[in-house]
Amino acid sequence: MKAVRYYGRHDVRVEDAPEPQTPQHGQVIVEPTLCGICGTDLHEYESGPIFTPRTPNAYSGAILPQILGHEFAGRVTSVGPGVETLKPGDRVSIQPQIGPRVDYFGSRNLSFLGPRASVVGLNWPWGGMAKRAIVHEYNAIRMPDDVTDQQGALVEPAAVAVHAVDRSGLKPGGTLLITGAGPIGALVVLAAIAAGVTRIFVSEPNANRRARIAALSNDVTILDPGSSEFLSTIKDGTEEGVGVDAAIECAGHPRALHACLQAVRAQGTVVQVGLMGGPAEISPFDLTMRDITLRGSLNYPLTIWPRIFEMMRTGLYPAEKIVDAEIAMEDVVQKGFRELLDPSGGKMKILVSME
């Protein structure tokens, strides 16, 4: 079967790969329809292998070359013994986190935090950028009829954004700074609007991406972090100039984290979502004196898919607004990876079509 396989830095190939044959107990075979290119995939392409396995994954046994793709929708083609909730023909969205179900983290439905975690499309033998993939029954969540395949391929990154807003503790009427207007930053904007956040500031150095955020909502204040008035604009836009209730850092940059800490009010919350490649200097004294909460946000609750479905199908969470294009597998490098990695470009989300 045709598949997009990652071999190493700047080495992604569309080639023939062995096709899955028979699903084991509790597994299903899925025929992907649309699969998103994630920021994690871009990090692998530019700087990897990072999460993709040079040596066999402790749980799945996966090893390079890795079939990419963990943000995808598809159709079930066959089911293994013991599968009770799915049948051939069901349309599904993939929750890609896999791991033992009986250790400390797995028994708490937090397998992605455990030492033997595996992720479809990163360190599992199968991925969404292929004609077929094997996943566990619990990874394939049946979609409502009025959720499209495009929306189904966006549930995973959409869930990351919703979880980040949840972690911020924001309530309706709250104020928020978002640093980084990539796909996750844009989805955080939409998730914050859905949560009733009424004053949103977005920091992004790329003018084309600032324009994309402007197109998502007229109620967002968009800022260039290089402006001398950056911090004062945020403070002046809050009650008595105290600062925002929360900040969500999506850029993965130390300066962006510093801006978040400066912008929040006393007893505010900063949520770190962006993957930062190195250390960032912060002031513990400032955290204490202003009683700031600084917390990470990894992935999402594994039971969040039905909630995201409902938000999407009702129009509350129009994640499809961030999609730029659907491309063929053969174009994944030229029209996918390279377009998204253009430092001056404005592209956010490109989906790869397997049909």
Secondary structure, 3 states (H helix, E strand, C coil): CEEEEEEECCEEEEEECCCCCCCCCCEEEEEEEEEECCHHHHHHHHHCCCCCCCCCCCCCCCCCCEECCCEEEEEEEEECCCCCCCCCCCEEEECCEECCCCCCCHHHCCHHHCCCCEECCCCCCCCCCECCEEEEHHHEEECCCCCCHHHHHHHHHHHHHHHHHHHHCCCCCCEEEEECCCHHHHHHHHHHHHCCCCEEEEECCCHHHHHHHHHHCCCEEEECCCCCCHHHHHHHCCHHHCCEEEEEECCCCHHHHHHHHHHEEEEEEEEECCCCCCCCCCCHHHHHHCCCEEEECCCCCCCCHHHHHHHHHCCCCCHHHHEEEEEEHHHHHHHHHHHHHCCCCCCCEEEEECC
